[in-house]
Amino acid sequence: MHADRTAVTVIGLGSMGSALAAVLLERGHETTVWNRSAHKARSLVDRGAHLAATPEEAIAASPLIIACVADHQALHAVLDPAADRLAGKALVNLTSGTPEQAHEAVAWARSHAADYLDGAIMTTPPGVGSPDMMFLYSGSPEVFEAHRPTLALLGDPLHLGTDPGLASLYDAALLGLMWSTMTGWLHGTALVGAEKTPATAFTPVAVRWLTAVAGFLTTYAPQVDAGHYPGDDATVDVQIAAIDHLLHAASARGIDNSLPELLKSAMERTRAAGHGADSFASVIEVLRNPAKDA
């Protein structure tokens, strides 16, 4: 272990918690672990981790506590009985939750004299430790800066702001982007697959197309912020005509059209709201105001 490395406790040894603890061990941190089912710590102990017998012992072992459990209910089930041990500690919560739960957690931590930082892990367990993977944090900038070197070992640490709910909010938004993108790719893969094109042949072209789509997002972001959507590239009316081609091609090949039908519905509502001649970014108006649109 390196003398200049902060001792860390990891609470929760599911797939993600185990990956966090393994990286900390590999990078030279004295690492204490605790899990309700102690057998999950066996491989980590074999590599040098200290297994705490109780949450109280785990918290006492380190100035930095990283929690990664199933949900906030599980978090409180573990930490509430040991809350008096948290005074003066830094608690970094990487448990998935909502912005509202993050606000409740920071208030709870402060009531027990603990410093608190909320976080979201934007990768799967195999990506932990890669500098290419984002870890989002929000809340106390002092806690973030004090422990940035340790957090940077887990992945690229991005501090989003002092509002403790921001990491959870970005997490939800980015997961929505991921699921929409992957489902769109799967729909396209099914479509070309109906003509015997393998996914491995279609995907490099799809990935190249996503590079262009990223450029569209960069163009549309200031339009969204300004609430002004010049239709100087491709209007909503043009997009509605184009999506009809997708619907026809997929229907003719027996592909489920639930996703593109949903997208067309949003475009048509946008046109009905007076944005037919505007850019696709104007769809945000019906997403922001569904009751007004109805």
Beta strands, then each sheet from edge to edge (+ up, - down):
strand 1: 8-11
strand 2: 31-34
strand 3: 50-51
strand 4: 64-67
strand 5: 90-93
strand 6: 115-122
strand 7: 134-139
strand 8: 156-159
sheet 1: 3+ 2+ 1+ 4+ 5+ 6+ 7- 8-
end
